[in-house]
Amino acid sequence: MTRLRCAILDDYQNVALQLADWSQLNDRIDVTVFDTPFTSSEDTTAALKDFEIICAMRERTQFPRTVFEALPKLKLLITSGMRNAAIDCEAAKARNVVVCGTAMVGNPTAGLTIGLMLELTRKIGFENARMKAGKPWQVTVGEDVEGKTLGVIGLGKLGSHVARIARAMGMKTIAWSTNLTAEACEKAGVTYATKEELFATADIITIHVVLSDRSRGLVSRADLARMKPTAYLINTARGPIVDEAALLEILQAKKIAGAGLDTYSHEPLPLDSPLRKLDNVVITPHLGYVTVENYRRIYSEMIEGIGGWLKGEPVRRIG
């Protein structure tokens, strides 16, 4: 039997081979792990041109038509999750590349959202770093989230989960999205607000909508300008949902209290990004779905997906 080459992409922590049993495929495939991001489409195609199988982490590596056309050996592409905006599925179909996905575990991004909220209001990591650096004792005065208003943009599975946690912490919750109704909010135990009301009244705003043509730039300069000077913005969804240039200007001018950001218009975030230097911003490197539990499920189902495809029975096909 001819052995096939399989590339595991963007395994930044080098954990893919530890968190799932790839040995069950040892007799049929050779696995190569890539632990750093590709810097361009040319780098992507140069590195992957000899691989028949690619396992991709959602939206970390771009797969437009030009990349598919430059990968003549590619037969199977498996992504984490069942949706990946970085993959041109029509181009894959035209090149007879099977695209499959995996399940995801729970709502790990909800925990990160709450963590960013607590870091912004209580400065836990900031004070931890100061203590370990031997700095003077206790210099910040925190804020209690109890009694504050959380504005949730997008009340789907994730947004609803974040709202439930916030209510358990004693927060008031309001929500808005393009097609959200007052009835849906009532069912979720959240108060409906117009977009203008949400930005003007919320103490903390968190974004939980999917990036699409409709949501790109959804949070505009005018929306950000409505925020209270004491308010915070949290974005664990996708960078382009927010007018990033406008957000940067508002943060630099300290017109809002701060922001917690896990996603950016350009990822990895460039080393010279001004966001890295602002003291009113907490930044994390797109950790939303990065948990041991999630990775175990993802990599195990990638292995299952490869096995199914090898038998001519692809599972969890996309597109």
C-alpha positions in Angstrom: 0.0 0.0 0.0 1.3 3.4 -0.9 2.0 5.6 2.1 0.4 9.0 2.2 1.8 12.2 3.7 -0.2 14.1 6.3 0.5 17.6 7.5 -0.8 18.8 10.8 -0.8 22.6 10.7 -0.4 25.4 13.3 0.3 23.1 16.2 1.8 26.0 18.1 2.2 24.1 21.4 3.4 20.8 19.8 0.6 18.8 21.4 -1.2 17.2 18.5 0.8 13.9 18.7 0.4 13.8 22.5 -3.4 14.4 22.8 -4.6 11.7 20.3 -3.5 8.3 19.2 -2.0 8.8 15.7 -0.3 5.4 15.9 -3.4 3.7 14.5 -2.6 5.3 11.2 1.1 4.4 11.2 0.8 1.7 8.6 -0.8 4.1 6.1 0.4 7.7 6.6 3.5 9.6 7.5 2.7 12.6 9.7 4.6 15.9 9.7 3.8 18.6 12.3 4.1 22.3 11.5 4.3 24.4 14.7 4.8 27.9 13.3 2.4 29.9 11.1 3.1 30.3 7.4 3.9 33.9 6.5 2.3 33.9 3.0 0.4 31.8 0.5 3.7 31.1 -1.3 5.2 29.7 1.9 2.0 27.6 2.4 2.2 26.0 -1.0 5.9 25.5 -0.9 5.7 23.6 2.4 2.6 21.5 1.5 2.9 20.7 -2.1 3.9 17.1 -1.5 1.1 16.3 1.0 -2.1 14.3 0.2 -3.7 15.0 3.6 -3.8 18.3 5.6 -5.2 18.8 9.1 -5.9 22.5 9.7 -6.8 24.5 12.8 -9.8 26.7 12.0 -8.8 29.9 10.2 -5.2 29.9 11.1 -4.0 29.0 7.6 -5.8 30.4 4.6 -6.9 28.1 1.8 -8.1 30.3 -1.1 -8.5 29.0 -4.7 -4.8 29.9 -5.5 -3.6 27.6 -2.7 -5.7 24.7 -3.8 -4.5 25.1 -7.4 -0.9 25.0 -6.2 -1.4 21.7 -4.2 -1.9 19.1 -6.9 -1.4 16.1 -4.5 -3.9 17.3 -1.9 -6.9 14.9 -1.6 -8.2 15.4 2.0 -8.4 18.6 4.1 -9.8 18.3 7.6 -10.4 21.4 9.7 -11.2 21.8 13.4 -14.8 22.6 13.8 -17.6 22.3 11.2 -17.1 25.8 9.8 -13.9 27.4 8.4 -14.1 30.8 6.6 -10.5 30.4 5.6 -11.3 27.5 3.2 -12.7 28.1 -0.3 -14.9 25.0 -0.4 -16.0 25.6 -4.0 -12.3 25.7 -5.0 -11.7 22.5 -3.0 -14.6 20.8 -4.8 -13.4 21.9 -8.2 -10.0 20.2 -7.4 -11.7 17.1 -6.0 -10.4 17.7 -2.5 -12.7 16.3 0.2 -13.2 18.7 3.1 -14.3 17.4 6.5 -14.6 18.8 10.0 -14.7 17.9 13.6 -16.8 18.5 16.6 -15.8 21.0 19.3 -16.2 20.5 23.1 -18.4 22.8 25.2 -18.0 26.6 25.2 -14.3 27.2 26.0 -14.5 30.7 24.6 -17.0 31.6 27.3 -14.4 31.0 30.0 -11.8 33.1 28.2 -14.4 35.9 27.9 -15.0 35.9 31.6 -11.3 35.8 32.2 -10.7 38.8 30.1 -13.5 40.6 31.9 -12.0 39.8 35.3 -8.5 40.8 34.2 -9.8 44.2 33.0 -11.7 44.9 36.2 -9.5 43.2 38.8 -6.0 43.3 37.2 -5.2 39.8 38.4 -2.5 39.1 35.9 -1.1 42.6 36.2 -0.7 42.3 39.9 0.7 38.8 39.7 3.4 40.0 37.3 4.2 42.9 39.6 4.5 40.7 42.7 6.8 38.3 40.9 9.0 41.2 39.7 9.3 42.4 43.4 7.3 45.6 42.8 5.7 47.5 45.7 2.6 45.9 47.3 -0.8 46.5 45.8 -1.1 49.4 43.5 -4.5 48.9 41.7 -8.0 49.4 42.8 -10.3 46.9 41.2 -14.0 47.1 40.1 -16.7 44.7 41.2 -18.7 43.3 38.2 -21.7 42.6 40.4 -24.4 45.2 39.5 -22.7 46.2 36.3 -24.4 45.7 32.9 -23.0 43.3 30.4 -24.0 44.0 26.8 -23.9 40.8 24.6 -23.7 41.2 20.8 -25.0 37.9 19.5 -27.1 35.7 21.7 -26.4 32.3 20.1 -25.1 29.3 22.0 -21.9 31.1 23.1 -23.5 34.5 23.8 -26.2 32.9 25.9 -23.7 30.9 27.9 -21.7 34.0 28.7 -24.9 35.8 29.7 -25.8 33.0 32.1 -22.4 33.2 33.8 -22.7 36.9 34.0 -26.1 36.7 35.7 -24.7 34.2 38.2 -22.1 36.9 39.0 -24.8 39.4 39.7 -24.6 41.3 36.5 -27.5 42.7 34.5 -27.5 41.4 30.9 -28.7 43.1 27.7 -28.3 41.8 24.2 -28.5 42.9 20.5 -27.7 41.4 17.1 -29.1 42.0 13.7 -31.9 39.5 13.8 -32.4 39.2 17.5 -35.9 39.6 18.9 -37.2 40.7 22.3 -38.9 37.3 22.5 -35.7 35.4 22.0 -34.0 37.5 24.7 -36.9 36.9 27.1 -36.5 33.1 26.6 -32.8 33.4 27.4 -33.4 35.6 30.5 -31.8 38.6 28.9 -33.2 42.1 28.2 -33.4 43.2 24.6 -31.7 46.4 23.7 -31.2 48.3 20.4 -27.7 48.6 19.2 -27.5 52.2 20.2 -28.9 51.5 23.7 -26.4 48.6 24.2 -23.3 50.7 23.3 -24.5 53.7 25.3 -25.5 51.9 28.5 -23.4 48.7 28.9 -20.4 48.7 31.3 -18.9 45.8 29.5 -19.6 44.7 25.9 -18.8 41.3 24.6 -19.0 40.1 21.0 -20.3 36.7 20.0 -21.3 36.7 16.4 -19.8 34.8 13.4 -17.6 36.7 11.0 -19.4 37.1 7.6 -19.9 39.8 5.0 -22.8 41.1 7.0 -20.9 41.2 10.3 -17.6 42.6 9.0 -17.3 46.1 10.5 -20.5 45.5 12.6 -19.0 47.4 15.5 -18.3 50.8 13.9 -16.5 54.0 14.9 -19.9 55.5 15.7 -20.8 52.5 18.0 -17.5 52.8 19.9 -18.0 56.5 20.3 -21.3 55.8 22.2 -19.6 53.8 24.9 -19.2 55.2 28.3 -15.7 56.4 29.3 -15.8 53.7 32.1 -16.8 50.9 29.7 -14.8 48.0 28.4 -15.0 46.1 25.1 -14.2 42.4 24.8 -13.7 40.6 21.5 -13.2 36.9 21.4 -15.1 36.5 18.1 -13.1 37.8 15.1 -11.0 40.9 14.7 -12.7 42.3 11.5 -16.1 42.5 13.3 -14.7 45.6 14.9 -13.4 48.7 13.2 -9.9 48.1 14.6 -8.4 51.4 13.5 -11.2 53.2 15.3 -10.9 51.1 18.4 -7.1 51.7 18.5 -7.7 55.5 18.3 -10.3 55.4 21.1 -8.0 53.3 23.3 -5.0 55.5 22.7 -7.1 58.6 23.6 -8.5 56.7 26.6 -12.1 57.5 25.6 -13.1 54.1 27.1 -11.7 52.3 30.1 -10.1 49.5 28.0 -10.5 46.4 25.9 -9.8 42.6 26.2 -8.9 41.2 22.8 -8.3 37.6 21.7 -8.8 38.1 18.0 -7.3 40.6 15.5 -7.6 41.7 11.8 -4.2 40.2 11.2 -3.0 37.1 13.0 -0.6 36.4 14.4 -0.7 40.0 15.7 2.3 41.8 14.3 5.1 42.5 16.7 4.9 46.2 16.0 1.2 46.5 16.6 0.4 49.5 18.8 -2.0 47.2 20.7 1.0 45.5 22.3 2.0 48.8 24.0 -1.3 50.0 25.5 -1.7 49.7 29.2 -5.5 49.8 29.0 -5.6 46.7 26.8 -5.4 43.0 27.7 -4.4 40.9 24.7 -4.2 37.1 24.3 -3.1 35.1 21.2 -6.5 33.8 19.9 -6.9 31.3 22.8 -10.7 31.0 22.6 -11.0 27.3 21.7 -7.5 26.3 22.9 -8.1 23.9 25.7 -6.9 20.3 26.3 -10.4 19.0 26.2 -11.1 20.6 22.9 -7.8 19.6 21.3 -8.3 16.0 22.4 -11.7 15.9 20.6 -10.4 17.7 17.5 -7.3 15.6 16.9 -9.2 12.3 17.7 -11.8 13.2 15.2 -9.2 14.2 12.6 -7.7 10.7 13.0 -11.2 9.2 12.7 -11.8 11.4 9.6 -8.6 10.2 7.9 -9.5 6.6 8.7 -13.0 7.0 7.2 -11.6 8.7 4.1 -9.0 5.9 3.6 -11.9 3.4 3.6 -13.9 5.6 1.1 -16.3 6.7 3.8 -15.6 10.3 4.7 -17.2 11.6 7.9 -18.5 15.1 8.8 -18.1 16.4 5.2 -18.3 20.2 4.7 -19.6 21.7 1.5 
